[in-house]
Amino acid sequence: MGAAQLLEHMHDKTVLNDELWWWGCWTSASLQIPGFLTLTLGRHRISNFLVHRFDRDSQRSLHEGAFFAELLGSVPVHVGQTWWLHHGQKDLRYDATDPRCNWQP
């Protein structure tokens, strides 16, 4: 499309308005579909579907376990090193954002 044709096309307001109307309809529908599906199917059903759809590879957990084992093996351990343990109790002496609220050295 040449520059002259583009200018003619832009001056034709009805064509431009029709195109914008269709673009608005498609945009509006595409933004409303996820919310509609969430309301009708439920958040948990969609989540479970996606987990089963994308997490089918049984070897993935083996590879992830090997990755984390390698990660943990790469951390040097020293005598007297501080380790933090999750005690699972909310220690009210500390603020909720303080790590000592749920962890102890």
N, C-alpha and C positions, 0 to 999 in steps of 0.2 A: 504494500500500500504506500503510495507516494505521499509527499507532504501536502499537496493540494487536496488529494482525496481524504486525507486525515482531517484537514481543516473543514472540509465539507461535512464530513461525518460528525465532527464535534459540534458544528453549527446546527445540525439536525437534532433538536432537543428531544423529540419523541423517541428517537432511537436510543439516545443516551439515557433518557429516563427509563425506558424499557429494560435496558441492560442493567442499570443500577437496581431496578426493582427485582429482577431475577437474581442478581448477585446478593441482594439483601435477603431474599427468601432462602437461598442456599446457605448463606452464612447463619441465619437465624436457626434453620433446621439443624445444621451441623452442631450448633452450640446447645440445642435443646435435647438432642437424642441421648447423650450420655446421662443427663439428669433423669429423663423419662425411663431409661432402662434401669437405672439405679432404684428409682421409686417402684417400678413394677416387679423387677426380679429380686431386688434386695442386694445390699452391699456384700454380704457373706457369700451368696451364691455366685456373684460375679467374681469375687476374689478366689473362691475355690475353683471355678472354671479356669481362670487365668493360671492358677498354680498348676493344675493338672495339664493344661495345654502347653505351658512353657517349661515345666520341670519334669519332663518324661524320662530324661536320660538317667538311668540308674548309676552310671559310671560317674556322673557329676559329683555326687556326694563323696565318692572315693577320692576323686581328684581334689575336691575342696578340703577333705580331711588331710590329705597329704600336703596340701599347700599350708594349712595352719600348723601342722606338725613341723614343717620346715621353718615356718616363721618363728615358732616357739624355740626351735633348736638353734636358731641364729642369735638368740639373746644370751649373752654371757651371764653366768651365775657366779656370784661372789659370796663368800662367807660373811654373814652379817648384813647382807643386802636387805632392804626393806621391801616386803611384799604386802600387798593390800588384799584383804579377804572381805568378801561380801557377806555381811552378817545378817542381812535381810530384815533388820529392825530399824525403824526410823528413830534415830537418836535425836530427841528433841532439844538437846543442848546446843545443837548446831543448826544453822540455817539450811533450808531445803536445797540450796545450790552448793553447799559445802560438801565435798566428797566424803567427809567424816560422818555425814548423816547416815549413810548406808554402808560405808566401808571402814575397816579398821586396819591399821598397819600391823 
